Amino acid sequence: MKNIKIILVIIVLTMITVNVSAHCEIPCGIYEDSLRISLIREHVTTIEKSMNQILKLEKENNLNYNQLVRWINNKEVHAEKLQNIVTQYFMTQRIKVDAMDYNKKISTLHKLLIYSMKSKQTTDLKNIKVLRSLVDQFEGLYIKKK
């Protein structure tokens, strides 16, 4: 009897987890495309701020390793969040395979992923400039032509 209760609890928890994680991949119409692009822009700005703080901390005589690690982690997290929006939201859900400008959209999103990765690897602020340009480019392809 005890084993049956445990199994039932596991089944219920599994069902709840599946429903929560699958929510954004069903055609619910809740999410807004322009908000996702705004979030990408916010992540780029946060990555840039993190890079600037890392560069500033590296120049200090008494390097504060705790703060340095925190800014590095912050940069990583926001780059991953950007990558998640690009892949999970736009590439898997919003870009239609039969769209006329499919290749341009996918190519631009792929470049966003690459420069997000480069932003994780370095503190080169040129990557931020490219990311901003790519977001603008994608927005022009996706939002304005919709």
N, C-alpha and C positions, 0 to 999 in steps of 0.2 A: 504494500500500500504506500509506504514511504517513497519507494522508487518511482511509482506512478505519479505522485505529486511533484517530485523533482523533475520528471520528464515533462509534465504539463507546464510547469513554470518555465522550463527552457524553451519549449515550443512557443509559448506566449511571448516571451522576451525576444525570440528570434523573429516572430511575426511583426512585433512593434519595431524592431531595428530595421527590418527590410522596408517597411512602410516609410519610415522616417528618411532613410538614405535614398530611397527611390523617388521621393517626392519631386525633386527638381528634374527628373527625366521622364515625367509624364506630361502630356500636353494640358497643363492646368491653366496656362495663360496668366499666372500671377506675376511672374517676373518681367521686368521692364528692361529692354535692350539698352536704352540710353543710360539707365542707372548702372548697368554693368560696365559700360565704357567709362562712366564717371569714377567707378570704383577702381578700374585699371589705372586711370590718371592719378588717383589718390595713392595707389600703391607705388607708382613711379616716383611721385613726390616724396613719399616716405623713404624709398630706397635712396633717393638723392640726399635727403637729410642725413640718413645713416652714413652714407659715404663721406659726406662733409664732416660729420662728427668723428668718424674713424680717422680721417686725414688730420684733423685738428688734434686729436688725442695722441697720434703717433709722433707729433712734433714736440710734445711736452717732455720736460726733463724727467719728471717723476711719473712715468707711465702708469695710469690707473687701469690695470688689466681687467678689473671687474667691469668697468664702464666700456672698455674696448670690446670685450666679449659680448656685452649686452647689445651694443650697436651692430656688431657683426651678426648676431642672432636675429636682430630686428630686420636687417637687410635681407637675410635668408628667408625669413618668414613671409615678408611682403613680396618677394620675388616668387615664392611658391604660391602665394594667393593669386598673384597675377597669372601665373601659369595655369592655375586651376580654373580661373574664369575663362581663359582662352580655350583650354581643352574641354573641360566639362560643360561649359555653357555654350560657347560659340561653335567650336568644331564638331562636337557630338550632337548638339541639339538644334542649333539655329541655322547653320549653313547648309543649304539644300544641295544635294549632289547634282541635280539637274539645272541649277541656276546658271544663267548665261555667264556671269563673271565669277564662277566658282573658283577657278584657278587663281585669280587675282586675290580673292578673299583668303583662300587657304594659304597662299604664298605669304601674304602679309601677316597672317596669324602665326605661321611658322617662324617668320623673322622675329615676331614679338617673343616667341618662346626662346629663340636663340639669344637675343639681346637681354632677355631676363636672366638666362643662364650666365651670360658674360658678366652681368651685374652682380651675380652671386660670387663669381670667381675673382673679381677685381674691385677696385675703387675708382676705376676710370670713368670720369664724368661724361666722356664722349658717348658712352652707352646710354646714358640718360637722354641725351639729345636725340639719339637714334630712336629710342623707345617712344619719346613724345611724338616724333615725326611719324612713326609707324601707327600709333594710336590715331593720329589725325587722318592718316591715309586710310586706315580701316574704317573709321567713322564715315568718311566720305563715300567709301564703297558700299557700306552696309546700311547706314541710317538714311542717308539722303536719297538713295536710289530705291528704297523700299516702298 
